[in-house]
Amino acid sequence: MAEISVHPTGRVRVHKVICAVDCGTVVNPEIVKTQMESGIVFGLSAALYGAITFQNGRVQQNNFNDYPILRMNEMPTVEVFITPSKEPPGGVGEPGVPPIAPAVTNAIFSATGIRIRRLPIRAEELKKS
């Protein structure tokens, strides 16, 4: 679940994310929590900024100075809930990444009525809200 706001310029701000994870028996809950948080950061970076562009057949983004990622001041509050389980331990490296973009785009639709159909989310598509 993502709680967002959309500025009149079309800029999206994610304020809060609630994440539930079922990864089997948990050996170290703090590792599960930090893995989910880092997956959310990675997924939000891709959803909000992750464009790779080309000019004259060359990639324009060379390093982090021209490939934006989520900054500390943009990081939402994240709550992680771990489902109790008696199943064998599972992996927690990737499950936080895939659901964040749909959570954010569904929150945008709920707030504005505009469906986002491609990533990264572009402010131009939301200025009309």
N, C-alpha and C positions, 0 to 999 in steps of 0.2 A: 504494500500500500504506500502510495506517495501523496504527500500533502504539498501542493505547489501554489504559486501565484504567477500571474502573467502581467508584466508591466505593459503599459500602453505602447511602448516601443516594440513589443513582441518578445522581450527577453523573459525567459522562464527561470524562476527561482524555485528550487526544491528545498522546502523547509524541514520536512520530516519524512523518514522512511521507516515503516514497520515491516520487519522481515521474520517469517516463520520458517524453520528448517527442520526436516526430519532426516537425520543422517545416521540412524541406527544408534547403538550404544555409544554414548559420549565418554571419551577418555579424559579430555581436558576441555571443559566448557569455554574457557577464555580463548583458546585457540579457535574454536568454532566461531565465537563471536567476532574475533578479529579477522578471520577469513571471510566472513559474511560482509563485514564493513569494507574490507579492501576490495571485494568483488563488486560491491555497490559503487565504490569510487571509480573503479575501472569501467563499469558499465555506464555510469553517468557521464564520464568523460567521453565515451564513444557516442552516447545518445545526444549530448549537447554540443560537442565540438569535433567529433571524429571524422572530419572530411579529409580525404587525400585528393589533391587537385594536381592537374598536369598542365604544363605549358611547353609548347614545342617538343612534345614527347618526353618531357622530364618531370619528375615529381617535384613539386614546389616546396614541400615540407622536408627540410633536411635534418632538423633536430628539434629539441623541445622549445627552443626560442621561437619557432614558427609553427609549432604544432601544439595548440592549446590543450591543456588538461585541467581537470577540476582543481581549484586552489583551496587552501585551507579555509579561507573566508567564505567559500561557496559550499562547503561540506554541510549537508543537512544533519540534523539530529537523527541517529539511527538506533532503533530498538530491535534487539534480536531475541526471538523466542525459540527455544529449542524444545522440540517435541520429545517427551519421554518415550523410550523404545527399548525393547528387548532384542531387537534385531542386531546382527553383527555390525561392528563399526563400519561406516562408509566414508567416502571422501567428502571433503568440504572445500576443495580448492576452487571449484567452478560454480556451484549452485547459486551464488549471489549475483552472478553477472547476467544471465539471460532474462530474468524477470523484471529488472529495473526499468528498461526502456518501455515495455508495455505498461508498467505501472504508471510511469510518468505521462506517457501519451494518453492513457485512459483518464488520468487526472486532468490533463489539458482539455480533453473532450468534455468532461464533466463540468469544468469551469467555463469553457468558452463555446462549446458546441461544435468546435472545429476538430475534425479527424486528422491526425498526423499519419501520413502514409509512407514517409521516407525519413531516413536518418542521415546525418544529424538533424535535429530539430532546428528549423530556420525561422528566425524572427519575422521575416517577410510574410510567412504563412499565417502568423498570429496577429499581425498589426490590424487586420480587419475585424478583430474581436471587440 
